Amino acid sequence: MSSKDYQDIILFKEIKKGNSIAFKTLFDKYYEFLCHFSTTIQGDGSLSEEVVSDVFVKLWINREKTEIYSNLKSYLYQSTRNQTISYLRKQKNNHVGLESDELFLAEFTSAPDYELLEADAESSVNNILLKIPKKSRTVFMMHRLNNLKYKEIADLLGMSIKTVEKHMTTSIKILATLKMV
């Protein structure tokens, strides 16, 4: 077992005890890698952030029941893969049984011009979000996109509720200056 694997196992043992600092350390260590991995599977960066956030939330919620004996990194990648596939299945099933008006809309939204506009809008949103400092952006996205409460975010990231509030205020101020809120 490599020293990195051993460090991960120690981290996970601390997480099982409810150590939010260990959880934040693990989150910071793997979040971006797992987002990139999910994006390579399904091609949508914003969806991958949601997928990976869900993987970490489930890990925290089920920490006492979850057993990992050897390689935490493999467990996280496998969980991300499974969660990504699950999201893709849900999206596919949501398109089954569309009414005729919805079919017209589906045809319109699959047009090349629409895809170009959608890609441009997504790029603009990502560029705007990149203007927010990383930690504030993470807190903002967890709250606004994943609908987590400040207390849940504080617990998951190992910070106080006041710090979460400060990060949200920072994010909103930046977006307000850009007239995006």
N, C-alpha and C positions, 0 to 999 in steps of 0.2 A: 504494500500500500504506500503510495507516494505521500510526501509530507502535506501536499495540498489536500489530498483526500482525507488525511487524518485531521487536518484543521477544519475541514467541512463537517466531519463527523462530530468534532468537539462543538462547533457552532450549533449543529442541529440538536445536540444534547442540551445545550443551553436554551435553545428555542423551545424544546419540549417542556422545559421548566418555566416557560413564560418570559424569558429574558428578551425584551423588545430591542435592546441594543444589539444583541447577537442577530436578531431577525433583520434589523436595519443593515448590519454589516453584510449579511448574506444577500439582501435585496440589492444593495449598492454594488456588490461584487458581480452579480449575474444578470441584473435587469436589462442592460443594453444588449448583451450577448443574446439573451433569450428573445428580445424584441427583433433583433436582426434575423435570428433563426426562424421565428414565426413569419416574418415578412418574406423570407425565401420560400416558405411553403405556400403562402396564399397571396403575396404581392401587395398587401395593404398595410402601410406603416401604422396608421391610426388604429386599425383593428388589432395589430400585433401588440400595441401598448395595452389595449383592453384585455387581450388574452393573457398576457404575462402578469398584469395586475391581478387578474382572477386566479392565476396559478398561485401567486404569493398569498392572496387572501385565503384561498382554500388551505394552503399549507399552514397558515397561522391558525385558522379556525380548527383544523383537524390535527394540530401538532401533537396532541396527547395520544391520539389513536394511530398516527402514522409511524410506521417502522421502516427505517433505512439503515441497512447494516454495512454497506460498503461504499457506494459511490453516490453522493448527494448530487453532484453535477449531472450524472446520467439520469437520475430521478427527475431533476428539474427540466432537463431537455425532453425527456419522454412525456412528462406532464404537459409541457408546452406544446409538443407535437399533438398529443391527444386533445387538448383544449382547442387548438387551432382547427383540427379536423372536425371537432364537435361544432364549432362556430360555423364552419363552411357548410356542414350538413343542415344546420338550422336555417342558414340563408337560402340554401337550395330548396328546402321544404317550404319556406315562406313564399316561394315563387310558384308552387304547385297550386292549381285551382284558382287562378286569377280570373276575374270577371272580364268581359269584353272591353270595358273602359280601361281596366288595369292593363290588359294586353296591349291596347293602343299606347298607353303610357310607357309600358315596358319596351315596346318597339322604338318609341321616340327616344327613351333614355339610353338605348343601346346604339343609337346613331353615332357615327364618328365625331360629329361636331359636339354632341352632348358629352361624350367621353373626354374630348379635348377641354371643354369648359369645366367639367368636373375635375380633371387633373389640374387645371390652372387654379381653380378655387382651393383645392386641397393643398397645392403648393403655397398659395398665398397664406392660408391658415397656418401651415407649418412654419413659414417664414415669420409670421407674427408671433407665434408661440415661442420661437427661438429667441425673441427679444426679451423674454422673461428669463431670469436666472434659473438655473437647472432645478434647484430644490423647490423654489417657488412654483415653477412649472409643474413639477411632479405633484405637489400638493394641490395645485389648481386642477390638474387633470383628474386626480383621484376624487376630488370633491365634485367637480362639474360633470365629468364624463362617467365616473363609476358610482356617482351618487353616495359616496361615503360621507359619514358625519365627521366633524372635526375630531371628536374623541377617537373614532376608529382610525383615522389617519394618524393621529398622535401616537396611538398604540402601535400601529404597524411600522411607523418610521422612527419610533423611539424618541419622540420629542414631546414637549408640553403642548397643551391646547393653545396657549398663548402664542407659541411659536408658529403653530399651524395658522392661527388667525393673522399673524404678522406676514406669513408667506402669501396668504390669500389677499391681504390688503396690498402687498407689493404687486402681485399679479394684476389685480383690478386697476390699480393706479396706472400701471404701464399700459394696459389695454384701453383705459380711459383716455390717456394722452394720444393714443392712436385712434380714438373714437370707435372702439370695437366692443364696448360693453353695452 
